[in-house]
């Protein structure tokens, strides 16, 4: 169902092997195929031949990273159509 909604709303996954966001530029949604998990993170660069994205920090402030297979820009936040003017 979520994949179907994403296709309808124009959310397209980009393979990390084809294109990467700029380093430390903006948060993106990443998909890690090995764990089948999605995270919001930012691209921090290539380390030991792997393109790494940071998605959290541990209690000591150390980066928690993943090496996803795909990414996409985050959608725009919802707008409140009932704004008072």
WOLINZI-V884499 format. One record per residue. RES is the residue in three letters. PHI is phi in whole degrees, -180 to 180 (NA if undefined). D_FIRST is the distance of its C-alpha to the first C-alpha in Angstrom with 2 decimals. Layout:
# WOLINZI-V884499
res,phi,d_first
RES,PHI,D_FIRST
RES,PHI,D_FIRST
This chain:
# WOLINZI-V884499
res,phi,d_first
UNK,NA,0.00
UNK,-62,3.86
UNK,-63,5.47
UNK,-65,5.08
UNK,-64,6.31
UNK,-60,8.68
UNK,-64,10.03
UNK,-68,10.77
UNK,-93,12.50
UNK,81,14.50
UNK,-84,13.55
UNK,-119,15.16
UNK,-76,16.05
UNK,-113,19.81
UNK,-70,21.47
UNK,-65,24.12
UNK,-73,26.45
UNK,-100,26.40
UNK,-162,26.62
UNK,-127,26.88
UNK,-71,27.14
UNK,-66,30.66
UNK,-64,31.98
UNK,53,31.63
UNK,-87,30.56
UNK,-162,27.33
UNK,-74,24.33
UNK,-136,21.26
UNK,-92,17.95
UNK,-119,18.57
UNK,-123,16.81
UNK,-103,19.15
UNK,-65,18.49
UNK,-64,21.15
UNK,-103,19.68
UNK,56,15.98
UNK,-119,16.22
UNK,-118,15.75
UNK,-139,18.70
UNK,-96,20.32
UNK,-155,23.61
UNK,-130,26.32
UNK,-72,27.90
UNK,-112,31.33
UNK,123,32.65
UNK,-97,33.51
UNK,-133,35.19
UNK,53,36.54
UNK,78,34.69
UNK,-117,31.24
UNK,-83,29.30
UNK,-107,28.65
UNK,-121,26.54
UNK,-89,27.61
UNK,-124,25.09
UNK,-168,27.57
UNK,-130,31.24
UNK,-85,32.87
UNK,-64,35.66
UNK,-96,38.24
UNK,86,36.44
UNK,-77,35.54
UNK,-67,32.45
UNK,-106,29.45
UNK,-126,27.92
UNK,-141,25.42
UNK,-119,25.49
UNK,-74,21.99
UNK,-94,21.12
UNK,-144,19.07
UNK,-150,19.13
UNK,-158,18.30
UNK,-61,19.96
UNK,-70,18.67
UNK,-70,17.47
UNK,-65,20.19
UNK,-66,20.53
UNK,-63,20.00
UNK,-106,23.14
UNK,-92,25.01
UNK,-71,25.88
UNK,-99,28.37
UNK,-56,30.67
UNK,-90,34.27
UNK,-107,36.68
